[in-house]
Each structure stands twice: as structure tokens, then as C-alpha cells.
Amino acid sequence: MNRTTRPGSPHDPADRPALPRHDSRRRPGIGGHLLARWPSAVGLLALIGNAAGGLDSHVTAMIIILAAMCYLAAAALGSRRSGWVMLGVAVLAVVVAKATGLDPTATLLAMGAGFAVYGFLRGSRIDRRELVIQVLGFAGFSAVALSAMMTGPFLAAHLAAGAAIGHAVWDAVTYHRDKVVDRSLAEFCFVLDFGLGSLLLLTAWNVLPW
């Protein structure tokens, strides 16, 4: 026999206390947040590796040319994921150049020029606007970096540091725009570039004993 539930009675569903809802999506803990910042950790390790034993303006300038070349290559290939691949290729090219007696900086400049030409030849298959931006960035950062390699120690440190910090800003803008390369690479480069520039300035100002 069915009984009709009257409003306001203890059996009325509207009067039953609401049960707490459990969100199936758990918020990541501290470990999850730290794990998500792995590009920063890798960038910090790279910074420590380059800073060990003292910073060198020439090496810092070459790193900035390398970073700008990777961005340009990714734009020319039209693949954001290729940024990490090009980073490995560029590092390998520097190692091979040193082992064979070639100039690593000239090698990176030649690679950048080659990717720029390749990108423009691809036409509408890539984002030409982004390619132009990266070509201009590569040319600008390379010009400052090369100037740092050709001047005295004090001015070289400031020019190389300026190029590094300037490219860190470029990394931050790239991360915000979420274009050209993966955000993980932009984050990695930001930590490395900003760290190199800052430490180089502190060294030039005799704040650090290097």
C-alpha cells in the first residue's frame, strides 16, 4: 500500500538535510605542483652546471644565440614540439663543432640562417607572421651576443647579461602567448636565461667572487 508523503513531514525529500558532495577531481598536492614545474627544475640544473667554476660572457652569449635559434627553427618547422628536439640538435652541433675545430657560434648562426630560408620557402604551410617575429628576434639577440664576444670583459659582461635577460623576457612573452614552442621549453629557457643574466651582472659588479 503506497503512502502519500505530505510536504513538511519527516519523509519529505525537500526537508532532508543535503549530503555533502564529493568532488571527484582532487586538487594536486605540493608534490603535484612541484612535478608540474619540472622545466624550472631542469633550467635550474642547467644554470648550476653553467655557473659552476664561474660564468663566461662568451659562453652566455653563445647560449642566447642557441636559444634564439631553437625558437626560430620551431617556427620554421611549424611544430611547437620540435623546440625541444632542436635544443638537443643544437647542443649536439656545438659539441661536434668543438670536436672538429669549427666555430660553434658560426655553426649556430649558419643553422639559424638555414632554418629562416627553409621557413620562408614553406610559404603558407606555416605561420609566416610567427616566423618573421622569430627571425627578427634571432637577428637582434645574435647581434647583441656577437657584440659581447668582440668587446672588453666589462662591456662584454653587460652585453651578454642584457642579451640573456632580454631573452628571458622573450621567453616569458612566448609562455604567455603559448605559441611557437611548448610552454615547458619557454619556462626552462626563462629560468636559465634570467639566471645567467643576473649572475653575470652580479659578477661584473663584483658582488660574486667569480
Secondary structure, 3 states (H helix, E strand, C coil): CCCCCCCCCCCCHHHCCCCCCCCCCCCCCHHHHHHHCHHHHHHHHHHHHHHCCCCCHHHHHHHHHHHHHHHHHHHHHCCCCHHHHHHHHHHHHHHHHHHHCCCHHHHHHHHHHHHHHHHHHCHHHCCHHHHHHHHHHHHHHHHHHHHHHCCCHHHHHHHHHHHHHHHHHHHHHHHHHCCCCCHHHHHHHHHHHHHHHHHHHHHHCCCCCC
